[in-house]
Amino acid sequence: MTGTTAPLTISVRNLAKTYGSTHLMKDVNIDFLHQEFTVVLGPSGCGKSTLLRMIAGLEEITSGEIRIGDRDVTRAAPKDRGCAMVFQNYALYPHMTVRKNICYGLKLAGLSSAEQTSRAGKIATMLGLEHLLDRLPSQLSGGQRQRVAIGRAIARQQDVLLFDEPLSNLDASMRNDMRVELRKLHDQLGCTSIFVTHDQIEAMTLADRIIVMNQGCVEQVGTPTEVYHRPANEFVARFIGTPPMNLIPASLSDHSIRLADGQFVPLPLPDTASLPEHGEVKIGIRPENLRASPVSGAFTGTVTAVEDLGSHYLLHCAVGGSPVLVTQRTIPPDVGKPVWLDAQTGTVSYFDGRSGERLRREQPTSPSSTSGG
């Protein structure tokens, strides 16, 4: 479903939102592609839910334009936009059964009772709710109530589905199950889905593309693989990944990399044309792309703590005065012991030490073999 040649369903241009002198959103430009599952990801207060509500018509915009298909819907009423929305708090009618909750929008749209019953039955079967149609919301679990809310949204058969953090009220196990169900549902319906969340695991597992937002601005747009392996800046590098990417301060001089403690590190250099004049950089390496050894490697550090997570160990190291995390399955060195660290070939990123922007580098984007040079 994803591809740059797909027709654009939703186009956001120069979108801004202000409250008095506070700029909540600044000049946002995004295209949401036809039949794509796009996840808008960011910390609380970054503007992601506001963006979704402006697309739905539930929030007024200060300036800019929103188009759905070939229609300018910037000032259109919510009912005229062809969008269905699923909210964080379910927003079910407590006095109505599951069947009536699903059918309510169809009733308002003037569909016959027979058509309402038929469509509600099909949706209930699709969502595993067929045995719950006569129950009230108070008689359902959180996951079941969320499925009813989704069923009510898709009953109108709109082209666009909007999800505002719909899984945040569920426990961890139910969130895992619902993620799988939501992705299957999207593929079945073939609609355009926009999903807002602060949870990076939801973003990585659900999205065709991720839009990373911070303080009302778009930091990066890309596939899960792109934002994880090639973050556009330090914010994305730290926000995506658990644990996050290591960012080790260093300086570049005489075509070599020197850490704060004076170590020269034999790692591939960034593109010469992208090097900052001040020479300050940060070396970005994911914890799973580092290898710890008591014998040899590219640079040295000291183990300061070890966490046994069952499936693997998480090593906390100090390198040149900076904290560095390493994940590995083999038994780690003791706390306080020196350790050699090495990065897998093609997994090193570089960022401008002052602006935080990614520096260009021609290299493979997927891990291959361990190398110190």
C-alpha positions in Angstrom: 0.0 0.0 0.0 2.9 2.3 0.6 4.6 4.1 -2.3 5.4 7.5 -3.5 3.3 6.9 -6.7 0.1 6.3 -4.7 -2.5 9.0 -5.0 -2.6 11.5 -2.1 -5.6 11.2 0.1 -4.8 13.9 2.7 -2.6 16.9 2.1 -1.6 19.3 4.9 0.0 22.6 3.8 1.6 25.3 6.0 -0.6 24.3 8.9 -0.3 26.4 12.1 -2.1 26.6 15.4 -1.7 29.3 18.0 -3.3 30.1 21.3 -2.7 33.8 21.9 1.1 34.2 21.7 1.8 30.4 22.1 2.6 28.6 18.9 1.4 25.0 19.3 2.1 24.1 15.7 4.3 25.7 13.2 4.2 25.5 9.4 3.5 21.7 9.2 3.5 20.2 5.7 2.6 16.5 5.4 1.1 14.2 2.8 -0.8 11.1 4.0 -0.9 8.5 1.2 -3.9 6.6 -0.1 -4.5 3.3 1.9 -1.4 3.9 4.0 -1.2 3.3 7.8 0.6 6.4 9.0 1.6 6.8 12.7 2.1 10.3 14.1 4.6 9.8 17.0 5.9 12.2 19.6 6.0 13.1 23.3 3.1 14.6 25.2 2.3 18.2 24.1 4.1 18.0 20.8 0.9 18.7 18.8 0.1 15.3 17.4 -3.5 15.0 18.7 -4.1 18.6 17.7 -3.0 17.8 14.2 -5.4 14.8 14.1 -8.3 16.9 15.4 -7.7 19.6 12.8 -7.8 17.0 10.0 -11.1 15.7 11.5 -12.5 19.3 11.8 -12.8 19.2 15.6 -10.1 21.9 16.1 -10.0 25.2 14.3 -6.8 26.0 12.4 -5.0 29.3 12.7 -3.6 29.2 9.1 -2.9 26.8 6.4 -4.8 24.3 4.3 -6.1 20.8 4.5 -7.2 18.8 1.5 -8.8 15.3 1.4 -8.6 14.0 -2.1 -9.4 16.9 -4.4 -11.5 18.7 -1.8 -10.4 21.7 0.3 -11.8 20.8 3.7 -10.0 23.5 5.7 -13.3 25.1 6.9 -15.6 22.1 6.2 -17.8 20.7 9.0 -16.6 17.4 10.5 -19.5 15.5 9.0 -18.5 16.6 5.5 -14.9 15.4 5.6 -15.4 11.6 5.2 -13.4 10.8 8.3 -14.2 8.4 11.2 -12.5 8.8 14.5 -11.6 6.5 17.4 -10.9 8.3 20.7 -8.7 7.4 23.6 -11.6 7.2 26.1 -13.9 5.0 23.8 -16.8 7.6 24.1 -19.4 4.8 24.0 -23.1 5.5 25.0 -23.4 3.7 28.4 -27.1 3.1 28.1 -26.9 1.5 24.6 -26.0 -2.1 23.8 -23.0 -3.0 21.7 -25.3 -3.3 18.7 -27.0 0.1 19.2 -23.6 1.7 19.7 -22.3 0.4 16.4 -25.6 1.3 14.7 -26.0 4.8 16.1 -24.1 6.6 13.3 -26.0 4.5 10.7 -29.3 5.5 12.2 -28.3 9.2 12.0 -27.3 8.6 8.4 -30.8 7.4 7.6 -30.1 3.7 6.9 -32.9 1.3 7.2 -33.2 -0.9 10.3 -32.4 -4.0 8.2 -29.2 -2.4 6.8 -28.1 -1.3 10.2 -28.6 -4.8 11.6 -26.8 -6.4 8.7 -23.8 -4.1 8.8 -23.5 -4.3 12.6 -23.5 -8.1 12.4 -20.7 -8.1 9.8 -18.6 -5.6 11.8 -19.2 -7.6 15.0 -18.0 -10.8 13.4 -14.9 -9.0 12.0 -14.0 -7.7 15.4 -14.9 -10.8 17.4 -17.9 -9.1 19.1 -20.7 -11.2 17.7 -21.4 -12.8 21.1 -21.5 -9.4 22.9 -24.0 -7.5 20.8 -26.7 -7.4 23.5 -24.3 -6.3 26.3 -23.9 -2.8 27.7 -20.4 -1.2 27.8 -20.2 -1.6 31.6 -20.3 -5.4 31.0 -17.3 -5.4 28.7 -13.5 -5.4 29.3 -11.3 -2.5 28.2 -10.2 -4.3 25.0 -13.8 -5.2 24.1 -15.0 -1.6 24.6 -12.2 -0.4 22.4 -13.3 -2.8 19.7 -16.8 -1.5 19.9 -15.5 2.0 19.5 -13.6 0.9 16.4 -16.7 -0.9 15.1 -18.8 2.2 15.5 -16.1 4.2 13.6 -15.9 1.8 10.6 -19.6 1.2 10.4 -20.1 4.4 8.3 -17.5 3.0 5.8 -15.6 6.3 5.6 -12.4 6.5 3.5 -10.3 7.9 6.4 -9.9 6.3 9.9 -8.4 8.5 12.6 -7.1 7.0 15.9 -6.2 9.2 18.8 -4.1 7.1 21.2 -6.8 4.4 21.3 -4.6 1.8 23.1 -3.3 3.9 26.0 -5.9 2.8 28.5 -5.3 -0.9 28.0 -2.8 -3.1 29.9 0.4 -4.2 28.2 -0.9 -7.6 27.1 -4.1 -6.2 25.7 -2.2 -3.5 23.8 -0.1 -6.2 22.1 -3.2 -8.1 21.0 -4.9 -4.9 19.8 -1.9 -3.8 17.8 -2.1 -7.0 15.8 -5.9 -6.7 15.4 -5.7 -3.1 14.2 -3.1 -3.8 11.6 -5.2 -6.7 10.3 -8.3 -4.6 10.3 -6.5 -1.8 8.3 -5.4 -4.3 5.7 -8.9 -5.7 5.4 -10.6 -2.4 5.0 -8.1 -0.8 2.6 -8.8 2.6 4.0 -6.3 5.4 4.9 -5.5 5.3 8.6 -3.8 7.9 10.7 -2.8 6.8 14.2 -1.5 9.1 17.0 0.6 7.8 19.8 3.5 8.5 22.1 4.4 4.8 22.2 7.3 4.0 19.8 6.5 0.3 19.9 3.0 1.0 18.5 4.6 3.2 15.9 7.3 0.7 14.8 4.9 -2.3 14.6 1.8 -0.6 13.0 3.2 2.0 10.6 3.9 2.0 6.9 5.4 5.5 7.6 6.1 7.3 10.8 5.8 11.1 11.3 7.9 12.1 14.3 6.8 15.4 15.9 8.4 17.6 18.6 7.2 20.9 19.9 4.8 21.5 17.0 7.3 20.6 14.3 7.8 17.6 12.1 11.3 16.2 12.8 11.3 13.3 10.4 9.0 11.3 8.0 10.0 7.8 7.0 9.4 4.1 7.3 10.1 2.4 10.6 13.4 1.2 9.2 14.4 4.7 8.1 13.6 6.5 11.4 15.3 3.7 13.4 18.5 3.2 11.5 18.9 6.7 10.0 17.4 9.2 12.4 17.4 12.7 11.0 18.7 14.3 14.2 19.5 13.7 17.9 15.9 14.1 19.0 14.7 11.2 16.8 17.8 9.1 17.7 17.0 9.4 21.4 13.2 9.2 21.1 13.1 6.0 18.9 14.5 2.9 20.4 14.4 1.2 23.8 17.1 1.6 25.0 17.8 4.7 22.9 20.7 5.3 20.5 24.0 6.0 22.2 25.3 9.5 21.4 29.0 9.8 22.2 30.6 13.3 22.0 33.8 13.4 19.9 35.9 15.8 17.8 37.1 15.4 14.2 40.6 16.5 13.3 43.2 15.4 10.8 40.7 12.9 9.3 40.4 11.0 12.6 37.9 10.8 15.5 39.0 11.6 19.1 36.8 11.0 22.2 36.8 13.3 25.2 39.3 11.1 27.0 41.8 11.4 24.1 41.1 8.0 22.5 41.4 7.8 18.7 38.5 5.7 17.4 39.0 3.8 14.1 35.5 4.2 12.8 34.4 5.1 9.2 34.2 8.9 8.9 31.2 10.9 7.8 31.1 12.5 4.4 33.8 15.2 4.3 31.4 17.7 2.6 29.0 17.5 5.6 31.5 18.0 8.4 30.9 21.0 10.6 33.7 23.6 10.7 33.7 23.5 14.5 34.6 19.8 14.4 32.3 18.8 17.2 30.2 15.6 16.5 28.3 12.9 18.3 28.8 9.3 17.3 25.4 7.5 17.2 25.4 3.7 17.7 22.4 1.6 18.7 23.1 -0.6 21.9 22.4 -3.8 19.9 25.0 -2.8 17.3 27.8 -2.6 19.9 29.9 -5.6 20.9 31.7 -5.8 24.2 35.0 -7.8 24.6 37.6 -8.1 27.3 40.3 -8.5 24.6 40.1 -6.0 21.7 37.8 -3.5 19.9 37.6 0.0 18.6 37.6 1.9 21.9 37.6 1.2 25.6 35.3 1.9 28.5 34.4 0.8 32.0 31.4 -1.3 33.0 29.4 0.7 35.6 26.3 -1.5 35.9 24.8 -4.7 34.5 21.0 -5.5 34.1 20.0 -9.1 33.6 16.8 -8.9 31.5 16.4 -12.6 30.9 16.7 -12.7 27.2 19.8 -10.5 27.2 22.1 -8.4 29.4 22.1 -4.6 29.3 25.6 -3.2 30.1 26.0 0.3 31.3 29.5 1.6 30.4 31.4 4.9 30.7 33.3 5.9 27.6 35.2 9.2 27.6 33.0 10.4 30.4 29.8 9.6 28.6 27.3 6.8 29.4 27.1 4.1 26.8 24.6 1.2 26.7 25.4 -2.3 25.2 23.0 -5.2 24.8 24.4 -8.7 24.5 23.4 -12.3 25.2 26.8 -13.5 26.4 27.8 -13.3 30.1 29.1 -9.7 30.6 32.2 -8.5 32.4 32.0 -7.6 36.1 31.1 -4.1 37.2 34.2 -1.9 37.4 36.1 -3.9 34.8 37.5 -2.3 31.6 35.9 -3.4 28.4 36.6 -3.1 24.7 33.7 -1.9 22.5 33.3 -2.3 18.7 30.5 -1.3 16.3 29.0 -3.4 13.6 29.9 -2.3 10.1 27.4 0.2 8.6 25.6 1.0 11.8 27.4 4.2 12.9 25.6 7.5 12.5 27.1 11.0 13.0 25.4 14.2 14.2 26.5 17.8 14.3 27.7 18.3 17.9 25.9 21.7 18.1 22.8 21.6 15.8 22.1 17.9 16.4 21.4 17.4 12.7 22.5 14.1 11.0 25.7 14.3 9.0 25.8 12.5 5.6 27.7 9.3 5.2 27.7 6.8 2.4 27.4 3.4 4.0 25.2 0.3 4.2 22.0 0.8 6.2 21.8 -2.7 7.7 24.2 -4.5 10.1 26.7 -6.9 8.6 30.0 -7.8 10.3 31.9 -6.5 13.3 34.7 -4.1 12.3 36.9 -1.7 14.1 37.7 0.5 11.0 
